Amino acid sequence: MIGLLLIFFLGALWRENIFKKPLILLCCMISAIYLVWRIFFTLPGDGLANIIAGIILLATEFIGFLQMLIFYTLVWKPADQKTVPLERLEKIPTVDILIATYNEPVSVLKRTIAGCLNLDYPPGLCTIYLCDDGGREEVQRMAEQFHVRYLARTDHTSAKAGNLNHALQHSEGDFIVTLDADMVPLAPFLRQTLGYFSEPEVAFVQTPQAFYNDDPYQYNTFSTHHVPNEQDFFMRTLQAGKARFNGVMFVGSNAVFRRTALDAIGGFATGVITEDMATGMILQSKKYKTKFVGEVLAMGLAPESWSDMLKQRDRWCRGNIQCAKKWNPLTMSGLTLMQRLLYMDGLIYWFFGLFKLVYVAAPLAFLLLGIYSLKTDIFSIIIFWLPFFLGTVLAFRIVSKRQRSMIWSHIYDTSMAPRLALSVLMELFFNKQVHFKVTPKGERSDRRDFQWLTILPHLILLVLTLTALAKVAVDYFYFHNVAINSVSFNLFWALYNMTGLIVSVTVAVNRPRFRRAERFAVRQRARLHMMAPDGSAYDVQAQIVDMSETGARVSIDDRKIHNDLNLVARALTIEGVGELACKMIWISPDSVTNGAFLGLHFDALSESQYIRVIQLLFNMNNPRRPFVEQRSGFIRTLYRFSRNSFVPLKDRRRQYVREVIQAEGYLLKISSERIHQAAFEAAAALAQSTSYQEQIVRPMEKPVTIMDISSTGCQIRSRFPLVLHEKYALSSESERMNLVRAEVVWTKRKLGKSYSGLRFL
């Protein structure tokens, strides 16, 4: 059986269209055999605790088997996602864009409005509404500056759904676009969605929610280029599968609605905190069609901290349960059988916290307490469980197209399991009123933050796992009393669970987010305008590397920037954007081109400049983040976290170029605070020797090696340690430096020698 699995897997890697379906069928057959074996041959029959544990584990596996069948149904064949051009409509319709906001920062809203103003659509046919449930004056002023309509209401019932329904009453476009406050539409958004409405039965078209920042899994584990966003798999693969059965879920944003369809159901559904799922399901129950566009046409901000992500998923979990209570998909009239199954599958998904805790607790219960949930031997495990596990891993690798691996699915589920298990129980049995809370966006932080309260259950489970491992070791090496058959499998199981627990802890260590705005990879030529102290101008050809609305990183090849350190950046001219006033805040040598990288900060942008900058940043042709996993295994992830987490937080950028020189020099300790201010010229090697009147505490000169130097400081190597924050006088004949006063700002030891950073005073 394992040999056949490997043949089909390798075949699917070679010709997916031929071998994928046989691989799926084989995995379903193996899973069914495994389940039969579990039901009839492995349930414990002695001891009440064992019987209860066995039934709970078997029920969990049976639900997982049903979910697996739904999953394989969705990925059985690709959905037909042919683009329908706008010209398919008889006339170009009017569109109202509703941006729902409550307390999001103005900077986030400004970005979204600029994206809407950049849409490729005939002027006069698209109206933008800023729907502010917070009633903020600064938001109203911003709406007036960008000439978009501002809507606010005095009655704030039904949260976001009520806000959107209020906007429906004050707008009149043929179609409605819903956008969250942070979701920036790309230019072709309307042209690539409205064409689907040429079919009169289509109620809404959903596009993926994609994100231009790192979620906590990517950011906190230093896996930006190794792991896709946690939501990508659902938003792309699963939504495409649901589209085959007219079961596309409305996800609250990035969707276009036919106004008459919304009017037919009384607007957006209210009474639950996830109005999106309810609205889509009601429309489908009325026999409307729903479409899915797989291309990313809008991008927003993912939750920026681990606690914020947990709060968001808590709201989604409770909202789905609330929705099922009010509109039960099994009894709701008008839904097809497949639609009912898809919505029930979506509901059951949110119980994964309970399911995962069962899987984590089962091996610990055996190793620590002797309570076993399945009764078998190692030979049966190899015959039945191993092909089942291997088939699941291999098939998932093929159908997910490397957007998600089993190990990362395990990590996602493990990290959220305790919180969402509690959410499910609270919503099912206590029915406590939960109010809609906006996920914070656009926040900055300058320090690491270990959110240990959110991860306390994982720490407890880790301690229990380590205790179980220690107990097994003691029983084996000291008492020689270990049942290899039962212990070996549970030991492997506990170690597998341990990988998810360990990475979960790393995700809870929030890294600082220093940037005011996210940077985008931009590949475009520009012209950098420099100015010398005498007022003469000097232009440099530059290549933009990355950019945000607050600044840019550019690469230059011109060596003049090194030779004349008095040059100052004044403006950056970009084709299609114009001239942007800026200042240089750091510079770093480029060892590849012998040029330099410059960090530029834009001065205050006008409204028109800002709109053009956003148009450049959210360009369809810009490089995108990878949507597949690469080098994302447990060991690599843990190594990246360990390697980078203990690097001291400091500004690694310099404002002036440092040249590697390896020059000999001499260092003297000084005590006087009086110094002539000619250090800048001396350090820049401008051949200006300056005479200092200093009292030398230690007349003996100490030889040092100047490793690199800029106009503001240098790095030296010495055989003796320097004292932090002490002041010294540095001389070097080759660098034409005569007693330049400097302060020690850092020190370190390496291979028996002392290295120090000096800042010229």
Secondary structure by P-SEA (a helix, b strand, c coil): caaaaaaaaaaaaccccccaaaaaaaaaaaaaaaaaaaaccccccccaaaaaaaaaaaaaaaaaaaaaaaaaaaaccccccccccccccccbbbbbbbbbbccccaaaaaaaaaaaaacccccccbbbbbccccccaaaaaaaaaabbbbbbbcccccaaaaaaaaaaaaccccbbbbbccccccccccccccccccccccccbbbbbbccccccaaaaaacccccccccccccccaaaaaaaaacccccccccccccaaaaaaacccccccccaaaaaaaaaaaabbbbbbbccccbbbbccccaaaaaaaaaaaaaaaaaaaaaccccccccccaaaaaaaaaaaaccaaaaaaaaaaaaaaaaaccccccccccaaaaaaccaaaaaaaaaaaaaaacccccaaaaaaaaaaaaaaaaaaaaaaaccccccccccccccccccccccccccaaaaaaaaaaaaaaaaaaaaaaccccccccaaaaaaaaaaaaaaaaaaaaaaaaccccccccbbbbbcbbbbbbbbbcccbbbbbbbbbbcccccccbbbbbccccccccccccccccccccccbbbbbbcccccccccccbbbbbbbccccaaaaaaaaaaaacccccccccccccccaaaaaaaaaaccccccccccccbbbbbccccbbbbbbcccccccaaaaaaacccbbbbbbccccccbbbbbbbcccccccccccccccccccbbbbbbbccccccbbbbbbccccccccbbbbbbbcc
